[in-house]
Structures are given as C-alpha cells and as structure tokens.
Amino acid sequence: VLSNPHNPGGCMWSKETLADLARICYKYNVTVISDEIHADMPLFGNRHIPFTTVSQEAAQVGIVFGAPSKTFNMAGLVSSFAVIENPQLRKSFYSFLHANELDDPTLVATVATHAAYSQGKEWHRQMLDYVENNIDFVVTRLPRLIPQIKAARPDASFLVWLDCRELKKAGIEDIPGFFTGAGLALNDGAMFGPGGEGFMRLNAACPKAILQRALEQLYNYYRSLTN
C-alpha cells in the first residue's frame, strides 16, 4: 500500500521515486494499491503525480484509490473510486467488489461526487487558500510558543505532522497526555506504526479561530507544567 500523497507526513513523492517503486514491484509481480485520497489537495505550488501515470510498469501493477470525501468534506456519503489501467487487474478487482456487494453505490453518493468534481472548482480553490493560510499559521506560531515542538509544512493535505520528542527535555514524558491535558484531541503518531512515537498529527482544516484557541490552550497548559 502506497500513501500518495503521504499521510501523515504530507510529502508528495517525485516521479522518479514512484517510477523506481514501480520498477521493483513490476519485477517481483507486486500489486501496488496507491491511496490517493489527498490527491486533490496539493499545497504551496506542488503538483500531485498519480502513481499509474509515471511509467508503463506502474500502469501494469497499480491500483489508484481516490475519493471526494477529504477534499469536499463529504465522508458521510461513502463515495470512492478506483482507477486501474491493467485490464486483468481491473477484472479481478471488479469481481471482488461484486462478490462482496460493494459495486453498487447509493444514488446520493454518485450525484454528490459528480457535482463536487464538475461544479466545485471555485470552492476548491478557496478551500486550498484557506488551508494553506491555516498551515502557515500553525507552522510559524506553534514553535514560537513552544520551541520544543517542530511543525512540518506538508506538501499536500490539511494535516500537520508535529515532532514533539523534545518535550521530554522539558519534563513532559507523556506526549499524547500533554495534548489531552490541554483539552485537545490530536492523533498520536504511534498509531501510524514504529517510529511514530513522540509525534502528533494535527488537523488544520477548521476555522482559523479554532486553531488560535487550540494553540493558546496548548501554550497555557505548557506554562502550567513548566513554570
């Protein structure tokens, strides 16, 4: 499974990296499921590259998954799609969907997905501008308030990956508990696998006033623990 763009790190893979992966997987007959649910949210001038477009090898081994749910905030409608270049792979995938009764989306989901992609261009542009502004706010403001937390600016998506490992130098050992104590609900980096310990994932897709209040709460709680 390939996360493209990456979640939670937010990086966008280069064409060369994707082509290298495709070449290896083609050689060893490995199918690549490319999760591209954040593909419609490239930020700061970046451009998304779908996995199956980078080479003939990628087209033969790749399955691209996408959905309007993240970009257009419509997860409750349960709408998604797959792009499969290889006819044999496509046939096997459709057979799986049919056998498990997953090939018949609701009418509302179908209509809403079509509307989002055909009529949502201006909303999409404004949303990206707003999210970029929110991310810039977090990336610049948070380290000034709490220098032990480093916020990575993502290439895509609305998620900010926070490196909180240096909080232990301030005597804060329970990093997830620190955020909970401040009244915030972030994702613990450990849930993403080994190496995620000491990191937290913040969702910046909200009104800026909420982000401002969240950072204030975090700072005030930090001061109460370290002063």
Backbone as JSON, one array per atom type, in Angstrom:
{
  "sequence": "VLSNPHNPGGCMWSKETLADLARICYKYNVTVISDEIHADMPLFGNRHIPFTTVSQEAAQVGIVFGAPSKTFNMAGLVSSFAVIENPQLRKSFYSFLHANELDDPTLVATVATHAAYSQGKEWHRQMLDYVENNIDFVVTRLPRLIPQIKAARPDASFLVWLDCRELKKAGIEDIPGFFTGAGLALNDGAMFGPGGEGFMRLNAACPKAILQRALEQLYNYYRSLTN",
  "N": [[0.85, -1.18, 0.0], [0.64, 2.13, -0.94], [0.94, 5.39, 0.2], [-0.08, 8.23, -1.2], [-0.61, 11.46, -1.91], [1.59, 11.4, 0.99], [0.41, 10.25, 4.1], [0.89, 10.24, 7.49], [2.78, 12.24, 6.92], [2.66, 14.12, 4.85], [4.17, 14.53, 2.54], [4.87, 14.79, -1.0], [5.44, 12.42, -3.42], [8.16, 12.19, -5.71], [8.3, 11.94, -9.33], [10.38, 10.31, -10.11], [10.9, 8.75, -7.83], [8.48, 7.34, -7.59], [8.54, 5.95, -10.0], [10.77, 4.32, -9.63], [9.84, 2.69, -7.56], [7.73, 1.43, -8.92], [9.13, -0.02, -10.85], [10.52, -1.93, -9.32], [8.38, -3.3, -8.12], [7.05, -4.28, -10.36], [8.97, -6.02, -11.35], [8.97, -8.01, -9.39], [6.39, -8.84, -9.39], [4.42, -7.52, -7.81], [1.5, -6.09, -6.61], [0.54, -2.72, -6.46], [-1.26, -0.78, -4.32], [-2.35, 2.31, -4.49], [-3.06, 4.76, -2.37], [-4.7, 7.57, -2.87], [-6.21, 9.57, -1.69], [-5.84, 12.14, -0.79], [-5.14, 13.49, -3.03], [-6.29, 15.65, -4.35], [-5.54, 17.85, -2.99], [-3.05, 19.4, -3.27], [-0.54, 21.58, -2.05], [0.9, 24.91, -1.76], [2.01, 25.34, -4.33], [2.76, 22.82, -5.19], [2.47, 19.78, -7.16], [0.38, 17.07, -7.74], [1.22, 13.69, -8.54], [-0.18, 11.05, -10.07], [0.16, 7.6, -9.31], [-0.04, 5.54, -11.33], [0.59, 6.85, -13.66], [3.26, 7.26, -14.09], [4.87, 5.44, -15.44], [4.94, 2.66, -17.8], [5.25, 0.32, -16.41], [4.26, 0.99, -13.89], [1.59, 1.39, -14.58], [0.83, -1.19, -15.11], [0.98, -2.56, -12.67], [-0.41, -1.1, -10.83], [-3.07, 0.1, -8.69], [-5.16, 2.73, -8.28], [-6.62, 4.44, -5.68], [-9.17, 6.72, -4.92], [-11.12, 9.52, -3.65], [-13.81, 11.82, -3.01], [-14.14, 12.58, -0.44], [-12.3, 13.7, 1.5], [-11.38, 16.13, 0.33], [-13.77, 17.52, -0.3], [-15.22, 17.32, 1.99], [-17.17, 15.27, 2.51], [-17.44, 12.75, 3.66], [-19.42, 11.27, 4.92], [-21.15, 10.43, 2.95], [-20.07, 8.25, 1.78], [-18.44, 7.69, -0.65], [-16.31, 6.63, -3.23], [-13.6, 5.85, -5.53], [-11.91, 3.84, -8.03], [-9.02, 3.63, -10.07], [-7.83, 1.73, -12.61], [-5.48, 0.61, -14.74], [-4.55, -1.78, -15.9], [-6.14, -4.33, -17.61], [-6.64, -7.02, -16.75], [-6.14, -6.89, -14.01], [-8.07, -5.05, -13.35], [-10.41, -6.48, -13.92], [-10.26, -8.53, -11.99], [-10.45, -7.01, -9.7], [-13.01, -5.83, -9.93], [-14.52, -8.15, -9.82], [-14.1, -8.91, -7.21], [-15.36, -6.76, -5.88], [-18.01, -7.14, -6.73], [-18.6, -9.69, -5.71], [-18.62, -9.19, -3.03], [-20.65, -7.43, -2.74], [-20.13, -4.69, -3.09], [-20.26, -3.02, -5.19], [-22.24, -1.23, -5.84], [-22.99, 1.81, -5.51], [-24.72, 4.35, -3.55], [-27.38, 6.42, -4.81], [-27.31, 9.09, -4.01], [-24.62, 9.42, -3.26], [-23.35, 9.08, -5.73], [-24.39, 11.2, -7.3], [-23.57, 13.4, -5.74], [-20.78, 13.18, -5.81], [-20.26, 13.57, -8.55], [-21.2, 16.19, -8.78], [-19.44, 17.55, -7.07], [-16.92, 17.32, -8.36], [-17.46, 18.41, -10.85], [-18.6, 20.91, -10.46], [-17.36, 22.17, -8.39], [-15.05, 23.75, -8.57], [-14.33, 26.5, -7.96], [-14.93, 26.66, -5.23], [-13.14, 24.74, -4.34], [-10.67, 25.96, -4.94], [-10.73, 28.19, -3.22], [-10.87, 26.88, -0.77], [-8.36, 25.56, -0.65], [-6.66, 27.79, -0.5], [-7.42, 28.79, 2.0], [-6.75, 26.68, 3.72], [-3.98, 26.56, 3.32], [-3.24, 29.0, 4.48], [-3.99, 28.51, 7.14], [-2.22, 26.42, 7.76], [0.27, 27.68, 7.48], [0.03, 29.43, 9.61], [0.04, 27.66, 11.84], [2.56, 26.39, 11.53], [4.37, 28.48, 11.81], [3.6, 29.82, 14.17], [3.3, 27.96, 16.34], [5.94, 26.82, 17.04], [7.06, 29.13, 18.1], [5.63, 29.58, 20.39], [5.97, 27.18, 21.8], [8.96, 26.04, 21.81], [9.97, 23.44, 21.76], [8.41, 21.93, 20.11], [8.24, 20.96, 16.81], [6.87, 21.84, 13.78], [5.97, 20.42, 10.75], [5.73, 21.63, 7.48], [3.32, 20.57, 5.27], [3.35, 19.09, 1.95], [1.0, 18.54, 0.81], [-2.52, 18.08, 1.55], [-4.38, 18.57, 4.67], [-3.21, 18.13, 7.03], [-0.98, 18.4, 9.73], [2.18, 17.45, 10.71], [3.57, 16.94, 13.76], [6.55, 17.19, 15.48], [7.26, 16.21, 18.53], [9.16, 15.31, 20.25], [11.16, 16.57, 21.71], [9.88, 17.62, 23.86], [10.24, 16.09, 26.06], [12.57, 16.96, 27.16], [11.73, 19.07, 28.56], [10.58, 17.92, 30.66], [8.21, 16.67, 30.11], [6.84, 13.73, 29.74], [4.72, 12.08, 28.89], [3.51, 12.43, 25.98], [1.12, 12.26, 24.28], [-0.71, 12.51, 26.39], [-0.15, 15.07, 27.23], [-1.26, 16.73, 25.24], [-3.92, 15.97, 25.51], [-4.39, 16.83, 28.1], [-4.38, 19.53, 27.65], [-6.79, 19.88, 26.6], [-7.18, 19.12, 23.97], [-7.7, 17.16, 20.99], [-5.75, 15.27, 19.29], [-4.15, 13.14, 16.82], [-2.27, 10.43, 17.91], [1.06, 9.87, 17.07], [2.08, 7.3, 17.28], [0.13, 5.56, 16.42], [0.48, 5.25, 13.76], [2.47, 3.49, 13.36], [5.73, 1.89, 13.99], [8.27, 4.19, 14.93], [6.7, 6.38, 14.97], [6.35, 7.28, 17.48], [6.28, 9.93, 19.81], [5.48, 11.83, 18.07], [2.78, 13.88, 16.83], [-0.37, 14.27, 15.15], [-1.94, 16.93, 13.61], [-5.02, 18.39, 12.7], [-5.66, 20.81, 10.39], [-7.81, 21.74, 9.02], [-10.05, 23.66, 9.61], [-11.97, 26.39, 11.05], [-9.93, 29.3, 11.4], [-9.98, 30.55, 13.85], [-10.45, 28.51, 15.65], [-8.05, 27.1, 15.55], [-6.35, 29.05, 16.58], [-7.33, 29.27, 19.2], [-6.8, 26.68, 20.06], [-3.97, 26.57, 20.04], [-3.44, 28.48, 21.96], [-4.55, 27.26, 24.23], [-2.84, 25.07, 24.4], [-0.38, 26.3, 24.84], [-0.85, 27.62, 27.3], [-1.27, 25.44, 28.97], [1.18, 24.2, 28.78], [2.81, 26.16, 29.98], [1.81, 25.97, 32.57], [2.82, 23.56, 33.38], [5.56, 23.78, 33.23], [6.48, 26.03, 34.53]],
  "CA": [[0.0, 0.0, 0.0], [1.39, 3.37, -1.07], [0.19, 6.58, 0.58], [0.38, 9.2, -2.19], [0.42, 12.0, -1.02], [1.8, 10.63, 2.2], [-0.29, 10.54, 5.34], [0.66, 11.59, 8.0], [3.9, 13.16, 6.71], [2.28, 15.21, 3.95], [5.07, 14.73, 1.41], [4.44, 14.33, -2.31], [6.54, 11.66, -4.0], [8.6, 12.62, -7.04], [8.07, 10.98, -10.41], [11.49, 9.35, -10.1], [10.69, 7.82, -6.72], [7.36, 6.47, -7.94], [8.97, 5.07, -11.09], [11.66, 3.31, -9.03], [8.97, 1.74, -6.85], [7.0, 0.65, -9.92], [10.06, -0.95, -11.5], [10.78, -3.03, -8.39], [7.15, -4.08, -7.94], [6.8, -4.99, -11.61], [9.95, -7.11, -11.42], [8.62, -9.08, -8.45], [4.95, -9.11, -9.53], [3.75, -7.0, -6.62], [0.47, -5.09, -6.9], [0.63, -1.51, -5.64], [-2.51, -0.05, -4.08], [-1.95, 3.69, -4.22], [-4.11, 5.53, -1.69], [-4.52, 8.96, -3.3], [-7.39, 10.28, -1.21], [-5.49, 13.55, -0.61], [-4.56, 13.95, -4.29], [-6.89, 16.92, -4.79], [-5.15, 18.92, -2.07], [-1.66, 19.83, -3.3], [-0.41, 22.91, -1.45], [2.11, 25.71, -1.93], [2.57, 25.19, -5.67], [3.11, 21.44, -5.51], [1.59, 19.11, -8.11], [0.24, 15.64, -7.48], [1.53, 12.77, -9.64], [-0.82, 9.74, -9.86], [1.14, 6.52, -9.43], [-0.1, 4.76, -12.57], [0.96, 7.66, -14.82], [4.7, 7.52, -14.16], [5.54, 4.51, -16.36], [4.14, 1.51, -18.2], [5.33, -0.65, -15.32], [3.31, 1.43, -12.86], [0.24, 1.16, -15.09], [0.55, -2.62, -15.08], [0.9, -3.11, -11.31], [-1.02, -0.16, -9.91], [-4.48, 0.41, -8.47], [-5.26, 4.03, -7.62], [-7.85, 4.7, -4.95], [-9.43, 8.13, -4.64], [-12.44, 9.82, -3.11], [-14.04, 13.24, -2.77], [-14.51, 12.76, 0.97], [-11.4, 14.61, 2.21], [-11.35, 17.45, -0.31], [-15.07, 18.19, -0.29], [-15.84, 17.12, 3.31], [-18.42, 14.51, 2.32], [-17.15, 11.36, 4.02], [-20.64, 10.6, 5.33], [-21.88, 9.89, 1.79], [-19.41, 6.98, 1.44], [-18.19, 7.66, -2.09], [-14.9, 6.48, -3.59], [-13.43, 5.3, -6.87], [-10.63, 3.19, -8.32], [-8.52, 3.75, -11.44], [-7.0, 0.55, -12.84], [-5.11, 0.58, -16.15], [-4.36, -3.16, -16.33], [-7.46, -4.96, -17.77], [-6.77, -8.22, -15.92], [-6.22, -6.44, -12.63], [-9.38, -4.4, -13.22], [-11.42, -7.54, -13.88], [-10.17, -9.19, -10.69], [-10.93, -6.07, -8.69], [-14.46, -5.74, -10.06], [-15.08, -9.42, -9.35], [-14.09, -8.83, -5.75], [-16.42, -5.84, -5.47], [-19.32, -7.75, -6.97], [-18.79, -10.83, -4.8], [-18.84, -8.67, -1.67], [-21.75, -6.47, -2.84], [-19.57, -3.36, -2.88], [-20.2, -2.38, -6.5], [-23.5, -0.52, -6.11], [-23.05, 2.98, -4.62], [-26.03, 4.99, -3.43], [-27.63, 7.47, -5.8], [-26.86, 10.37, -3.45], [-23.16, 9.45, -3.34], [-22.96, 9.25, -7.13], [-24.74, 12.57, -7.72], [-22.75, 14.36, -5.0], [-19.42, 13.08, -6.33], [-20.25, 14.24, -9.85], [-21.36, 17.63, -8.54], [-18.22, 18.08, -6.46], [-15.83, 17.41, -9.33], [-17.84, 19.18, -12.03], [-19.06, 22.26, -10.13], [-16.72, 22.65, -7.16], [-13.72, 24.3, -8.84], [-14.07, 27.74, -7.24], [-14.91, 26.3, -3.81], [-11.89, 24.0, -4.14], [-9.58, 26.92, -4.93], [-10.81, 28.97, -1.99], [-10.56, 25.98, 0.34], [-6.91, 25.37, -0.6], [-6.07, 29.04, 0.01], [-7.7, 28.89, 3.43], [-5.96, 25.65, 4.42], [-2.58, 27.0, 3.29], [-3.11, 30.05, 5.48], [-4.03, 27.86, 8.45], [-0.98, 25.66, 7.97], [1.33, 28.66, 7.72], [-0.16, 29.93, 10.97], [0.5, 26.64, 12.8], [3.98, 26.12, 11.35], [5.15, 29.62, 12.31], [3.2, 30.25, 15.51], [3.47, 26.94, 17.38], [7.31, 26.76, 17.57], [7.35, 30.33, 18.88], [5.01, 29.4, 21.69], [6.59, 26.02, 22.45], [10.09, 25.73, 20.92], [10.26, 22.0, 21.7], [7.55, 21.29, 19.11], [8.56, 21.34, 15.44], [5.74, 21.56, 12.88], [6.4, 20.25, 9.36], [4.78, 22.14, 6.48], [3.06, 19.49, 4.31], [3.24, 19.4, 0.52], [-0.4, 18.31, 0.43], [-3.47, 17.73, 2.6], [-4.67, 19.56, 5.71], [-2.68, 17.54, 8.25], [0.35, 18.9, 10.09], [2.91, 16.46, 11.49], [4.28, 17.65, 14.82], [7.63, 16.48, 16.16], [7.16, 16.66, 19.92], [10.07, 14.49, 21.05], [11.96, 17.39, 22.62], [9.11, 17.97, 25.06], [10.77, 15.32, 27.19], [13.61, 17.77, 27.77], [11.04, 19.99, 29.47], [9.98, 17.11, 31.71], [6.9, 16.15, 29.69], [7.1, 12.38, 29.25], [3.53, 11.55, 28.24], [3.2, 13.44, 24.96], [-0.33, 12.28, 24.0], [-1.39, 13.02, 27.57], [0.06, 16.52, 27.27], [-2.27, 17.36, 24.39], [-5.22, 15.72, 26.13], [-4.48, 17.72, 29.25], [-4.66, 20.89, 27.17], [-8.16, 19.9, 26.07], [-7.13, 18.93, 22.53], [-7.79, 15.78, 20.51], [-4.92, 15.03, 18.11], [-3.81, 11.74, 16.6], [-0.96, 10.01, 18.41], [1.89, 9.36, 15.99], [2.34, 5.87, 17.44], [-0.89, 4.78, 15.73], [0.9, 5.06, 12.38], [3.48, 2.45, 13.29], [7.03, 2.14, 14.63], [8.89, 5.44, 14.52], [5.76, 7.48, 15.15], [6.31, 7.7, 18.88], [6.8, 11.27, 20.02], [4.89, 12.73, 17.07], [1.33, 14.03, 16.87], [-0.92, 14.76, 13.88], [-2.93, 17.98, 13.84], [-5.91, 18.69, 11.59], [-5.76, 22.26, 10.23], [-8.97, 22.05, 8.19], [-11.08, 24.18, 10.5], [-11.86, 27.84, 11.15], [-8.67, 29.71, 11.99], [-10.21, 30.9, 15.26], [-10.3, 27.28, 16.43], [-6.61, 26.84, 15.66], [-5.79, 30.04, 17.5], [-7.71, 28.88, 20.56], [-6.1, 25.44, 20.38], [-2.57, 26.86, 20.37], [-3.46, 29.19, 23.24], [-4.75, 26.25, 25.28], [-1.63, 24.26, 24.5], [0.66, 27.13, 25.46], [-1.18, 27.85, 28.71], [-1.05, 24.19, 29.7], [2.64, 24.04, 28.8], [3.32, 27.06, 31.02], [1.42, 25.48, 33.89], [3.63, 22.39, 33.71], [7.0, 24.05, 33.2], [6.85, 27.18, 35.39]],
  "C": [[0.89, 1.24, 0.0], [0.48, 4.53, -0.68], [0.73, 7.75, -0.25], [-0.72, 10.24, -2.48], [0.46, 11.27, 0.32], [0.97, 11.16, 3.37], [0.33, 9.66, 6.43], [1.73, 12.62, 7.64], [3.61, 14.32, 5.78], [3.19, 15.41, 2.76], [4.45, 14.2, 0.12], [5.63, 13.66, -2.98], [6.88, 12.18, -5.39], [8.3, 11.54, -8.07], [9.16, 9.91, -10.41], [11.32, 8.31, -9.0], [9.58, 6.83, -7.04], [7.75, 5.48, -9.04], [9.9, 3.97, -10.57], [10.84, 2.25, -8.31], [8.24, 0.84, -7.84], [7.9, -0.39, -10.57], [10.33, -2.16, -10.61], [9.55, -3.92, -8.26], [6.79, -4.86, -9.2], [7.72, -6.21, -11.73], [9.53, -8.29, -10.56], [7.11, -9.37, -8.41], [4.17, -8.72, -8.27], [2.73, -5.93, -7.05], [0.6, -3.92, -5.93], [-0.76, -0.88, -5.54], [-2.12, 1.35, -3.63], [-3.14, 4.47, -3.65], [-3.88, 7.01, -1.98], [-5.7, 9.83, -2.89], [-7.12, 11.76, -0.98], [-4.95, 14.17, -1.9], [-5.07, 15.31, -4.73], [-6.49, 18.09, -3.91], [-3.65, 19.21, -2.09], [-1.56, 21.28, -2.82], [0.89, 23.59, -1.89], [2.81, 25.46, -3.27], [2.98, 23.79, -6.05], [2.07, 20.84, -6.47], [1.58, 17.61, -7.83], [0.54, 14.82, -8.73], [0.87, 11.43, -9.34], [0.17, 8.61, -10.15], [1.14, 5.87, -10.8], [0.3, 5.55, -13.81], [2.47, 7.77, -15.02], [5.44, 6.61, -15.13], [4.57, 3.4, -16.76], [4.14, 0.44, -17.11], [4.34, -0.3, -14.21], [1.88, 1.16, -13.3], [-0.14, -0.31, -15.01], [0.33, -3.16, -13.67], [0.05, -2.26, -10.37], [-2.54, -0.13, -9.88], [-4.51, 1.73, -7.71], [-6.62, 4.17, -6.97], [-7.98, 6.2, -4.7], [-10.83, 8.31, -4.1], [-12.59, 11.32, -2.95], [-14.19, 13.58, -1.29], [-13.62, 13.74, 1.71], [-11.5, 16.02, 1.65], [-12.65, 18.21, -0.14], [-15.87, 17.93, 0.99], [-17.18, 16.4, 3.2], [-18.22, 13.03, 2.62], [-18.42, 10.58, 4.36], [-21.43, 10.0, 4.18], [-21.27, 8.6, 1.28], [-19.26, 6.84, -0.08], [-16.69, 7.54, -2.35], [-14.81, 5.89, -4.99], [-12.05, 4.67, -7.0], [-10.3, 3.4, -9.79], [-7.52, 2.63, -11.66], [-6.73, 0.43, -14.34], [-5.05, -0.85, -16.69], [-5.72, -3.88, -16.42], [-7.66, -6.18, -16.88], [-6.92, -7.86, -14.45], [-7.58, -5.8, -12.36], [-10.49, -5.44, -13.11], [-11.43, -8.24, -12.53], [-10.74, -8.29, -9.59], [-12.45, -5.95, -8.73], [-15.15, -7.02, -9.59], [-15.15, -9.45, -7.83], [-15.2, -7.92, -5.24], [-17.79, -6.48, -5.6], [-19.61, -8.87, -5.97], [-19.11, -10.36, -3.38], [-19.9, -7.57, -1.63], [-21.29, -5.04, -2.52], [-19.57, -2.53, -4.17], [-21.44, -1.56, -6.84], [-23.62, 0.67, -5.16], [-24.46, 3.57, -4.57], [-26.16, 6.1, -4.47], [-27.11, 8.81, -5.3], [-25.34, 10.5, -3.56], [-22.7, 9.72, -4.77], [-23.21, 10.68, -7.61], [-23.83, 13.59, -7.04], [-21.31, 14.35, -5.5], [-19.29, 13.8, -7.67], [-20.34, 15.75, -9.68], [-20.08, 18.25, -7.99], [-17.13, 18.31, -7.5], [-16.18, 18.27, -10.55], [-18.21, 20.63, -11.72], [-18.33, 22.88, -8.93], [-15.38, 23.33, -7.35], [-13.41, 25.53, -8.01], [-14.02, 27.49, -5.73], [-13.58, 25.63, -3.47], [-10.71, 24.97, -4.06], [-9.56, 27.72, -3.63], [-10.45, 28.13, -0.76], [-9.05, 25.79, 0.48], [-6.21, 26.62, -0.07], [-6.24, 29.14, 1.52], [-6.85, 27.9, 4.23], [-4.48, 26.04, 4.43], [-2.32, 28.06, 4.36], [-3.11, 29.47, 6.89], [-2.73, 27.13, 8.76], [0.19, 26.6, 8.23], [1.25, 29.2, 9.14], [0.39, 28.93, 12.0], [2.01, 26.48, 12.74], [4.85, 27.26, 11.9], [4.86, 29.94, 13.77], [3.55, 29.23, 16.59], [4.91, 26.86, 17.9], [7.71, 28.0, 18.37], [6.78, 30.22, 20.29], [5.69, 28.3, 22.49], [7.74, 25.56, 21.56], [10.4, 24.24, 20.79], [9.39, 21.26, 20.68], [7.9, 21.85, 17.74], [7.41, 20.91, 14.53], [6.24, 21.51, 11.44], [5.34, 20.77, 8.41], [4.55, 21.05, 5.43], [3.04, 19.99, 2.87], [1.79, 19.31, 0.06], [-1.21, 17.98, 1.68], [-3.61, 18.85, 3.63], [-4.1, 19.11, 7.06], [-1.25, 18.02, 8.49], [0.99, 17.91, 11.05], [3.81, 17.19, 12.48], [5.32, 16.74, 15.47], [7.71, 17.02, 17.58], [8.18, 15.97, 20.83], [10.88, 15.31, 22.04], [11.18, 17.87, 23.84], [9.63, 17.23, 26.29], [11.88, 16.07, 27.9], [13.02, 18.78, 28.75], [10.32, 19.23, 30.58], [8.61, 16.55, 31.36], [7.12, 14.8, 29.02], [5.93, 11.81, 28.45], [3.04, 12.58, 27.21], [1.73, 13.42, 24.56], [-1.13, 12.85, 25.17], [-1.26, 14.52, 27.72], [-1.0, 17.23, 26.44], [-3.68, 17.15, 24.96], [-5.44, 16.64, 27.32], [-4.78, 19.15, 28.87], [-6.06, 20.99, 26.57], [-8.23, 19.72, 24.57], [-7.19, 17.45, 22.18], [-7.03, 15.66, 19.2], [-4.69, 13.54, 17.97], [-2.4, 11.46, 17.1], [-0.16, 9.4, 17.27], [2.14, 7.87, 16.07], [1.33, 5.02, 16.69], [-0.5, 4.5, 14.28], [2.04, 4.05, 12.24], [4.77, 2.82, 13.98], [7.7, 3.39, 14.05], [7.98, 6.63, 14.71], [5.68, 7.98, 16.58], [6.94, 9.09, 19.04], [6.3, 12.29, 19.01], [3.38, 12.79, 17.29], [0.87, 14.6, 15.53], [-2.06, 15.73, 14.16], [-3.72, 18.25, 12.57], [-6.11, 20.21, 11.51], [-6.94, 22.68, 9.37], [-10.15, 22.46, 9.07], [-11.0, 25.7, 10.49], [-10.58, 28.25, 11.88], [-8.82, 30.05, 13.47], [-10.07, 29.68, 16.16], [-8.83, 26.94, 16.61], [-5.95, 27.8, 16.64], [-6.1, 29.66, 18.95], [-6.97, 27.61, 20.99], [-4.65, 25.7, 20.79], [-2.47, 27.63, 21.69], [-3.62, 28.21, 24.4], [-3.49, 25.43, 25.5], [-0.52, 25.04, 25.2], [0.4, 27.34, 26.94], [-0.94, 26.59, 29.54], [0.44, 23.91, 29.82], [3.26, 24.9, 29.9], [3.0, 26.54, 32.41], [2.27, 24.29, 34.34], [5.1, 22.71, 33.88], [7.42, 25.23, 34.06], [6.88, 26.79, 36.87]]
}
